[in-house]
């Protein structure tokens, strides 16, 4: 977690399969970690031990269980007894943490220790591809969420974002058939952010951007960030919105990634709506991480809040729910899927793994949950796995073999 329309007819027929044995499933000892380690594990502001291309697998990895089958039993509306293969997945929420230049910067600035460190420090390209193969992920859009807490000045934010984006671009350039990428944008200064948006698209070929929910106490939709949204709107940009700790929240027994991140994403979505930014920049395609956090479930409170002086008209709320896209990282379950479908529809849900902020085995659990979720029929699963991503990122189709 760091933790327009495309031709779908020919592409989604590719079935999931295991191309090579995975070397994944890093031992997660977060239960014995310090709070800082927990935060780093949750946020993914960390670096891998090898270079972006051709790195060797981390020694601490172990095999994850292979999927038991690539076939799904017949779903409602299908002929009795029918079985269909699931298409290979496109992962819109994959944290690449990270090649040597980024790791060196983070060590030098005290963000991670010189050796060891949390789970995300184990990312490398070979292990990532092996894990993707094992779980039927054909292509991942790699990203790195860099909270302002780890780059407290605009100069540091620009410095790290530059290194991160150069590294992500190199990963994608080395294996364009397996990786796209989303640029990290420094939000402490709007002019810096616009310059990095332009550089990432024009010079590095980014597929989209990752925006943190807030920089300090300023959430997306704050007037000071208006130039950033204008720049993305002009490019028909796709922005993955990623959460972090709630501003000003004190440490408690429940780690922030477990509950606070959902509230943080909800705050950003609400601010975008109430500020009017969502309507002023209609060409931005927004992806809310982790199934939108608390927002789809609590969106109705925006209408009720009008009686207390803060909120939005019910029609505005309904429209906003359908404007956002949502990824499956973390929320897909028999408990949450019906609410998300009721709020947004299956055509706005995208597969997201949250790897390598989670172990490979947990990624496998998420895939299994998607395949078995009783709220989804086969057509919905296929759209979530692949088809919706190709509508949102049509340029990816030409890179897929």
ABEGO torsion letter per residue (X at the ends): XOXXBBBAAAAAABBBBBABBBBBGBBBAAAABBAAAAAAAAAGBBBBABBABGBBBBAABBBBBBBABABBBBBBGBBBGBBBBBBBBBBABBBBOBBAAAAAAAAAAGABBABEEBAAAABBAAAAAAAAAAAGBABBBBBBBBBAAABABAAAAAAAAAAAAAAAAAAAAABAAABBBBBBBBAABAAAAAAAAAAAAAAAGBAEBBBBABBEABBBGBAAAAAAAAAAAAAGBBBBBBBBBBBGBBBBABBAAAAAAAAAAAAAAAAAAAAGAAAABAABBBBBBGGGEAAAAAAAAAAAAAAAGBEBBAAAAAAAAAABBBBABGABBAAAAAAAAAAAEAAABBBBAGOAABBAAAAAAAAAAAAABAABBAAAAAAAAAAAAAAABAAAAAABX
